[in-house]
Amino acid sequence: MSVQEFAPKAVVFDCDGLLMDTEPCWTVAETELFARRGLSFGAEQKALLIGRSLGDACVALAALFDDGMSPTALETELMGLAWDVVNRSADAMDGAHELVALIAEKVPVAVASNSPREFLDCALNRGGFSDVFPVSIAADEVISPKPAPEISPRADCSDTRHRKVLVSKTQVLACDQRKRRESIA
């Protein structure tokens, strides 16, 4: 199937970086987390965290810090820092509202995020998306968050017998009734 032939039955948007400009907020929180330990935070440290679920990132941080804090404790600390920054200063990405509205006129829409529910709701509220998505899935509501394929089909808001879902900002995933995944090139 070519891209020209692909007609999604629903569109599942990623939140962070596509709908909401939260990455700078995470960077502020991560910089503070490192500073509390007397460590600097730069590109190398950011590379350990970006694109991971909060839980996976905190496992990496616990190993890096090696200060006796558990990944769960680090997750609580980092989540609190990030939530404060997002709640004060996160903005919707330019054109995000218009893009969602345009697509929602054609097919059902949903949002999926590698962030926990509390953070996803905070970001969506801050960006004015609270009432836009009839379906939203957060990382703490699935067994394996993105990039594992579970999160997007769970967020599919179309007919569950015949699913084709456009997911995230970089990946297109088609799911047929047998839940077989095929990349669309």
HUWORA-V696324 format. One record per run of one state. SS is the DSSP state (@ for helix, = for strand, . for the rest). FROM is the first residue (numbers start at 1). LEN is the number of residues. If there is no record, write none. Layout:
BEGIN
SS FROM LEN
SS FROM LEN
END
This chain:
BEGIN
. 1 2
@ 3 3
. 6 4
= 10 5
. 15 1
= 16 1
. 17 3
= 20 2
. 22 1
@ 23 13
. 36 7
@ 43 7
. 50 4
@ 54 12
. 66 5
@ 71 19
. 90 1
= 91 2
. 93 3
@ 96 9
. 105 3
= 108 5
. 113 4
@ 117 10
. 127 8
= 135 3
. 138 1
@ 139 3
. 142 8
@ 150 6
. 156 9
= 165 3
. 168 3
= 171 5
. 176 5
= 181 3
. 184 2
END
